[in-house]
Each structure stands twice: as structure tokens, then as C-alpha cells.
């Protein structure tokens, strides 16, 4: 406040007084409120203070060329001006804003301008082979490849002659044609590419609607879009060309089969397309593909010197959905008999909100207090949640519930056994070979 008051007292008369600084001529007024002074300045470091009507002013902060510098009344040590180039410098004081500012600039010399690089026009390529001097880069007798055309030539006399690719405009990008054996993979400075698999490439449309999942016919915000492991495998060459050597994929493990209400308003169905609502860590999600698909992805990645990382969610499981409640026979509904069939039909997951309802409204039909029904879900030894007779979530990092998701008891040292609803999961019989089938017929 004191500085501002001081400035307001000084500045009204600035136009009628002279600005001066050592080693520079008296400033001359340029228009109204601007004052200019020029002089030759040698390299070195020098204090910079400018006087006006017995008042000393100095720049605030580091002094830089061609930048507006605020000024304040001198106090303490003077500001230091480091001059890196000898030359004609201009000091420009501007008082029009009410508080003086300073701009310092250097006039370019004619010699410097003359030394500036001249623009040159490259000759236009007419489609002919090009001879390039490469002796300083490639050894005599070595083979050189053009990246764009794939053509290879041998260095002779320090030169190579190559036919550029038709659409390259004569541009050649040269590299050694003979490469060393692939270096062993190292995680140091790995180039990691993250893929949300469902939203990448659909390699097998036949698995898009696994477990009764389907599109919502709206904006498809939270539905599965079809990306899978086969799609990832089909793009490994593309990823390799980008320089990727580690592919981090969203969890391909089995997710909750159904949906929950999406968004705060529940205006769309939200499936586990992102891989964050795990249901079975021992199986792949059918929307992602088969174990054979995963093996092929890993094998093909390794052939290209790439590694595969899984995103594995171990903090929580997925929400309870109508699809899983019906398939695995856990939980409890308020609806019974004809009312149940009328409301949910044959497949509960096909339910849609009616007038005045949202995709959250399916929760209104669920009896979350039925202890026996919900014990058939994960079991108290696995999770904590505010459903049924489960232990309630806590308020610290180990026991809190994230977004009301069932919190896994990751801190437990007690064997938990198989989740209760896993007993309802159907395990397909092992495939028999044609020979064994003939032996039993």
C-alpha cells in the first residue's frame, strides 16, 4: 500500500521530469508517457537503477530482454543486469499504466543479419533413382535399406543409389539392412502402452454379447463395444511400429455379468467393460475371448519383443446385478411368483426402467436385509459391505468401501475358502478326443 501511494504521488508529474541512468544518455520522450534511451553496452554484469526526479527505480525480479519488467522504488541491493552480448541496447520506460515498467531490447547488427541462414529451394524429384553420399554414416560394403520403399543397396565408394517409394516425393529414410539379434527385453525405460481392451479393436464379433449382455440402443456409454484379445493381437504390428515394447491391458478376467445404473441419474446401464468389477480371478471374461486367444496374444507379443501386463483389481469386487443374482442364486427380492415374472420376465437382466424410473430403480425390488439370501453371495470371509449380515466397511485405507463397492478383506490372514456363489458356477466337462469317444461307443 505504501509503494502504491508513493507511486501515485510521483507519477502525475513524470511527463515533466527527466529519466536518467548511468552510462546512458538522458531519456527522450516518445509520445505521451514513454521514454527511450540507447547506448552501446559491453558484456558483463552491471547494476541497473533508473532515476526520476530524485527518486530511484529498479526492475523487479530477473532482468530479461524483450519482456515487460515491473519497476519499484529502489531498496536494498540494486538489480543486476547480466549482458550476454555486446551491442546497442534500448531502455524503454512506460508510465502510461500509472506504475512505470521497463523494456530492454538489443538492436541486431547488420553483420548478424548477413550471417543468417539463407532459404534454399530443394530440387523437385522427377521419379528417378537417387544417389546419396552416406560414407560418414554407413561402412563401405554394408547394406542400407530405405524405410519407405523397403529397397536395399550396398554402400560403394561411400554412396548408395536407391529408388524412392512412389509417394515419398523423393524422400529417403535410410537404416541398416542388417540388424543385430534382438536385444533381451528390459523394463528399464520400457515404452508402455495402455489399452482399454473393450474400446480398442473388435477381433471377434461373435463374443460381443456374452452372458446375455446387449446394447442399450441409446448412446452406448456403459455397454460393451466389442474389443477383445483377438483384436489386440491383430494390432501388434502397429503397436510395434510405434515403439511399444510393453502392452498394459485392462483386466481380461471375468467380470460381473450384468449391469448397474450408470451415472448419478441412472440414465444408462453400466456394464463392467472396463475390467474393474471382477467376479472370478480364475477365468477370462467371455467378451475378451478364450484362453487360446490369450496364449496367442502373449506368444505373438513375445515374438516382437513385447511384454503383456494385466490390470488386476484386488481392492474390491463388482456390484450385485440382476443377471448374477438369477444365474448364481444369491440375494433376495421383494417380488414373488407372478409379480416377479411380470416385472422381470424370463431373464432378469432384460429389465428396463418404466415411467418415472431410472436404471438405478432395479435396486427398489431387492431385499438387501435378507441375511440368509446374501450369505449365498461371497460370504463374510471374503468381503465387507452394508448388505445382509456382512461386516460393515470402515473408514481407513484397509477397510473403507470405494464407491460402495464390496471391499475385499485383503488384510485378512485367515483362509477364506471358495466364494459361496462359486458353487453355482457351471464347470463344463473336459473335452474328449475323437479316439476316446470312439472307445466308448
N, C-alpha and C positions, 0 to 999 in steps of 0.2 A: 504494500500500500504506500509506503514511504517513497519507493522508487517511482511509482506511478504518479504520485503527487509532484515529485521533483520534475519528472518529465513534462507534466502538464504546465508547470511554471516556465520551463526553459524553452519548450518547442515553439510557442507562438511567435517568438522573435527570431527564430532560426534563419528566416529568409533575410534578415538584416545584419547578420554577423558572418564571420568567416570561419570555415573549417580548415584546420591545418594539421599536419603530421610531419615529424622529422623526415628529412631526405626526400620529401615530395613537395612540388610547388603548391601554393595556396589553391584550394579547390575553387573551380569556377562553376557558376550556377548554370544548369541545363534545364530550361523550362522552370516550372514552379515546384520547388521542394526537392530537386535533385542537384547534387553537387559532385563534380568529377575532378579527379587529378590523376596524371600519368607520370611515370618515371621509369628509367631503367633500374632493375633490381638484380643484384648478384645472388648466386646460390648461397644458401646458408640459413641460419635461424636467427630471427630478429624479433624484438618486442613490437607489438602493434597497438598503439593508442592514438586516438584522434581527438584533437582539442576543438572546442567550440565555445567562444565567449567565456574563457577561463573555466570551462567545465570539461573534464576529461571523460572520454567514452572509449569502450573497448568491446570487441566481439565476445559473444557468449559461446562457450564450447570450442570444439576443434575448428580451426580455420581451413576451409576448403575452397577451391576455385569454383567459380560459376554457380555458387549456391547463395541464397539469401541468408545472411547472418544477422541475427538479432544483436543489438548492442545495449549495454548497460553502463551506468556511471562507473568509472574506474574504482576498484577496491582490491586490495591485496596485490599479488604478483600480476604483472601485465600479461596479456595473452601473447602466446608465442606463435609466430608465423614462420613455418618451415617452407623455404623457397627451394624447390627441386630443380628449376630450370632458370637460367639467366635469361632476361628478356624485358620487354616493355609491358609493365603492369598498369592496369587501370583500377583505381579505387572509386567506387560509385556509392555515395551516401544518399539514401532516400528517406525524406522526412514526411512524406505525404500521408502516411498512416497514423501519424501522431507520435510514434516512437521510432527513432532512427534505426535503419537497417543498413547493412554494408554488403556490397557485391564486389568480389575481386576477380578480375579476368586477365588473361595473358594474350597479347597480340601475337598471332602466328607470323613468323618471319617468311620472307619470300623464299629463302633457302629451304625451309622446311616444306613449304608448299611444293617447290620444284621437286623435292625428293619423294613426294607421294607416289605410290604405285600407279602406273597407267593402266587403264582398262584395255584389254586385248580381246579381239573377236576370234573365237576358235573357228577353224575351217569347218565347213559343213561336210559331213560324211556322205559319200556317194555310193555306199554299198560294197566297197572293195575291201579286201583283206588289209589289215593294218600291221605295220612293223613297228615294234616298240623296243626301246633300249631298256633292258632290265638287269644289266650286268652288276649294278650296285646292290641289287636285292636278291637275285637268284643265281646260283652257281652255274658255271659253264657245264653243259651236258645234262642239267637237271630238267625235269618235265614240269611245265606250268599249265594250269587249267584256267580258262575263263569261266567265272561263276555263272554268268548269264547264259552263255551258249553251250557250256559243257565241253567246248573244243579244247584239245590239248596240243601243245607244241614243245619242242626241245630247245633249250637255250643254246644258240650257236653264235659265236662272235659277240656274245653279250646281248643278243637280240632274239626276239621271237616274232613270228608272223602268225596272226590269228584272224579268223573270220568272225566278226562280232555277231551277236544274235540279231535277227531281223528287226526287232522292235526296240533295240537298245540305243538307237541314234549314234552308233559307233562307240558306245561306252564299253570299256573292258574292265572287269574286276578280276585281277589275277591272284591266284593262290597256288601253293604247291600241289601238284597232282599226286605225289607220293607222300602219304601221311604216315606218321608213326603209329604204332599199335595204340589202341585206345588206352588212355591213362586210367589207372584204377580210380574208382569213384571215391570222392572225399566230401564230407559235409562242410568242410571249410569253404566259405564263400559260395555255397550252393545257390543256384538260382531256383527258387521255389515258386511254383505257380499254383494258386488255389483255385479249385473248381467246385462250384455248387452243382453236383453231377446232374440233378434233375433238370437244370436250366441250361445245359451245355449242348449236347448232341443226342438226338434220339436214334440209337442204332438198331432198336428192335421194337417197333410199334406194338407187337403182339403182347408185350408185358405192361402196357401203359395203364391198364385198369385192373391190376391185381387186387385180390381181397375184396372185390366189389367196389373199389374206388371208381369214381367217374367225374366228369367235368360238371361245373355248376351252371353252364350256359349263360354266365354273366361276364365278368371281367377276368375270370380265372386267376384271381390274385393268389389264392391259397391252395389251388389244386396242383396235382402232379402234371408236369408238362411233357414228360416222356424221356428226358435224358437218362442215360444208363451206361453201364460198363462197356458194352459194345460200342457205344458212341464215343466214349473216351479213347478206346483202342484205335478207332478209325482216324483220330486226330493226333496220334502220337508224332507222326512225321512233321506236322505243322508246329507242334509244341517244341520239337527238337530244333527246328529251324529258328525258333525264337531264342534258342539258347537255354531252354529249360532243362535242368537235369534232376529235378525233384518235383513230383506231382502230388500235391496235397489235395485229397478229395474229401468231400463231405461224407459223413458216415454212411456206408452202404449196408449197415446192419439192419435187421428187421425192426420196423417202426410200428407205432400204433396203427391199426388197420383202418380205423375210421377217422372222423373229423371232429373238431370242436368249433365253437363260434369264433370267428375271426374279428379282430379289431374291438375297440371299446363299445361300438354299437352293435356288434354281432351281425354285420351286414354281408358276410360271406362265410362259406365253410372253409375251415383251415385244416388242411392235411399236414402230415409230417414230411413234406417234400424236402425239407432242409436237413433232415437227419438228426434233429435234436430231441426227438421224442422216442427214445429207444424202448423196445419191448422185449427183444431177445438178442443177447450179445453172441449167441452161438450160431446164428443163421443170417444169411443175407436177405435183404428185403427183395421180394419178388419183382418189384418195379425196377430194381437196379440190375437184376439178371441172375445168373446161376453161378455156382462155384467154378464151372468150366470157363465162364466169361471172365471171372476174376483171375483165374490162373493165366488165361491168355493175355489179359491186360498186363499182369506183372511180368510174364515172360517177354512180351514184346517190348515193354519198357526197358527191361534189363538189356535186351539186345541193342538198345540205343543209348546205353549208359545212363539210364534214368532210374530213379527210385520212386516208389509209391508210398505215400504217407496216408494213414487213415485219420480222420477226425473222429474220435471216440468220446462220447459224452458219458461220464461216470458220476456226475453230481446228482442227477435226477432221472426219473423215468418219464414216460409220457402220461398225458391225462387219460382218464377213463372215457371211452367212447361207446356209443350205442352198438357199433359193429362188434367191438371186442366183448362187451357185456353179453351180447347174444351168442357169439361164437364160443366163448370160453366159460359161459355160465357163471358169472360172478356179479355182484352188486344186487340191487333191488329196485323195483319200480312200484309206483303207486297204482299203476294200471293193472287190471287183471282181465282174463277171459276175452269176451267180445270187445270190450273197451280197448284192450291192448291191441288187438288185431285191427280194429277200426282206426286207431291212432297211428300205429307204426307199420301196419301191413305185414307182409311175409318177411321182408328184410328191413330191420330197424334202421339201418344206415341210409335207406332211401327217404327217410322222413324229411320234409321241408317245412319251414315256418309258414303258418297261416296268417290271416289278417291280424294285425296288432302284435305279431310275434317277430322274433329275430332268430338268428342261428344259435343264440345263447339259450333260447327258450326250451330246448330239449332237457335242460337241467331241471326244469319245473316238474318233470314227470319222474325224476329219480329220487328214491328214498335213501339219502346219504347217511341216515341214522341206523340203518339195519346192520347191526354188528355181525350177525352170522353171514349175511349175504356178502358183505365186503371183506370178511376174512377169507373168502374164496378167491380174492384178488391176489395181491402179492404176499400178504401175511405180515404180521407185526415185526418179524425178524428182519424184513427187508427194507421197509420204508416207514417214514413218519408223514402223516397227513392229518387233516382235521375231519376225515371221513370215518364213519363207523367207530370201532374201538381202537384205532391206531393211536400211537403216541403223537401228540401234537408237535408241530415244528417249534424250534426255539428261536432265539434272537441273536445267536452268534454265527460265525462263519461256518462252523461244522454242522449246526442243526437247523439253520434257517431254511425256509422254503423260498425258492426263486420263482416269482410269478405264479404262486400257488401250485407249482408242480410237486408231485410226490418226491420227497427228499430221500435219497438213498442213505442208509446208515453206513457211510464209508468209513467212519471211525471205529466201527464195531470189530472186535476181535473174536466174536463168537461165530462158529459155523452157522450159516443161515439155511442151508439145505436148498431144495428146489423151490422156486416161487410156486405158490399154491395153484395158480391157474395154469401153470405149465403142464399139469397132469391132464388138462383138457386138450392139449395140443396134439393133433393127429400126426403120428410119425409114419410116413409112407413105408411100405415093406421094401426090403432091398431088391434091386433089380437082379433077375436071374439070367444067366447066359442062355443062348439057344440050346446048348448041349444039355444043360441041367433041365430045361423044360422038356426036351425030348425024353430024358431019362425017367420022368415022372408021368408020362402019358402012355 
